[in-house]
Amino acid sequence: MAKQRKMTDEELKQWDELYCYVRDEVLKYDEVSGKKFPKEMILRLKGLHEGKFMANNNIKSLGSYGFDIILMTFKFCKLDIIIAMKNVEIKDETHMINLVMKIVERNINTVVDKLKMKKETERKILNVELNEGTKLNYKKKSREVTNKRLKDLI
């Protein structure tokens, strides 16, 4: 069995944000409903973080995603998840979790690619020199008003 490492403070903060978002916004399990957050969902979220189907020590890790990436993917897919939950006849809680996670897993690489493109664009913007346009001379295309009557109106 592999020993699990402790999460850093940053990871704990990101995990808490992800946990609260999935609990409140996706599954609609808040304090008022009295429903307990399913352990299977916790294992699936931590498994996705570790690059596994479910978090356990028997499955080899295939990669990893940060909790912030997973949260962005949930936000990116929220509309798809809501539509799927309304249109699909959900048998039980496990079926609902599998449906949600399938949508997230299908879109997580898209979110990663979009974040890379955003960082690349920001890097390009910072490299653009702002002084490029200052060397241009502006020439006025309109003529000066020479008519006395028009000058008085202006």
Secondary structure as the mmCIF struct_conf table of DSSP 4:
data_model
#
loop_
_struct_conf.conf_type_id
_struct_conf.id
_struct_conf.beg_label_comp_id
_struct_conf.beg_label_asym_id
_struct_conf.beg_label_seq_id
_struct_conf.end_label_comp_id
_struct_conf.end_label_asym_id
_struct_conf.end_label_seq_id
HELX_LH_PP_P HELX_LH_PP_P1 ALA A 2 THR A 8
HELX_RH_AL_P HELX_RH_AL_P1 ASP A 9 TYR A 21
HELX_RH_PI_P HELX_RH_PI_P1 VAL A 22 VAL A 26
BEND BEND1 LEU A 27 LEU A 27
TURN_TY1_P TURN_TY1_P1 GLU A 31 GLY A 34
HELX_LH_PP_P HELX_LH_PP_P2 LYS A 35 PRO A 38
HELX_RH_AL_P HELX_RH_AL_P2 LYS A 39 GLU A 50
TURN_TY1_P TURN_TY1_P2 GLY A 51 GLY A 51
BEND BEND2 LYS A 52 MET A 54
BEND BEND3 ASN A 57 ILE A 59
HELX_LH_PP_P HELX_LH_PP_P3 LYS A 60 SER A 61
HELX_RH_AL_P HELX_RH_AL_P3 PHE A 67 ASN A 87
BEND BEND4 VAL A 88 VAL A 88
BEND BEND5 ASP A 92 ASP A 92
HELX_RH_AL_P HELX_RH_AL_P4 GLU A 93 ASN A 127
BEND BEND6 VAL A 128 VAL A 128
HELX_RH_3T_P HELX_RH_3T_P1 LEU A 130 LYS A 135
HELX_LH_PP_P HELX_LH_PP_P4 LEU A 136 TYR A 138
BEND BEND7 SER A 142 SER A 142
HELX_LH_PP_P HELX_LH_PP_P5 ARG A 143 VAL A 145
HELX_RH_AL_P HELX_RH_AL_P5 LYS A 148 LEU A 153
#
